[in-house]
Amino acid sequence: MNTTRTEIPRPQAMREARRRLKLTQQVLAHRVGCTESMMTKIETGRATPAQWLKEAIARELGIHSWEVGL
């Protein structure tokens, strides 16, 4: 277990960042090139995004890629 960083559970951190930027799942999905359905699954922890998608979401939200999905 990594104890060097304080983490909010990843889907929650991603959701909070998206909401802070006042983006809908639909808008974020369009910007990063995935479906709204996939974005919902990522945020709820039901899907693990590919590395390229994690990085794209992280860039859009201004967070670390480890905060996106599992």
N, C-alpha and C positions, 0 to 999 in steps of 0.2 A: 504494500500500500504506500502510495506517495504522500508524504505528509509535508512536503515543502511548499505546497500551494493550497490556499483556501479556495475551495471550489463550490459553486452552486451546482446541483445536479445539471448535467449538460443540456438536456432538452429545456429545462427551466431557464437556464442562462440565455440560451438562444431565443426563447420566447420573450424574455424580458428585454433583450437587446432590440428585437424586432418591434416590440410595442413602444419602447423608448423612442425609436425613430419614426413611430407612427406609420409603419408599413403593414399592409395586410399580407396574409400568406400568399394571396394571389399575386400581388405586386412583386413580392420577393421572389416567388417562384419564376415569374416571367423574367426578372432581371438576371437570375442565375441559370436559367435554361432547364427548368424541370417543371413538373406539373404541380398544381395546387394540392392534389391528392398526395403526392410524394412529400411535399413540404409538411403537410399535416402528419403524415406517418413519422417523419424525422422528428418533429417537435414533440410527438407523444411517445417517442421511443420504440415505435413499432417497425422502424426501418433504419438500417445503417447505410448512410450515404457513401458513395464512392469517394475516394480521396479528393478528386478534382472538384466534386460538388461541395464537400466540406470546406475546401479552400475558397470556393466562389462565395458561399454563404458567409463565411467568416469575413471576407473582404467587404462584402456589402454591409454587414452589421458592425464592423469594426471590433471584432472579437477574435480570440485565438481559435484555430481550427479544432483543437481538442475540446472546445466548448460546444461543438456542433455534433450532435448524434453520439452514438456509442462506438 
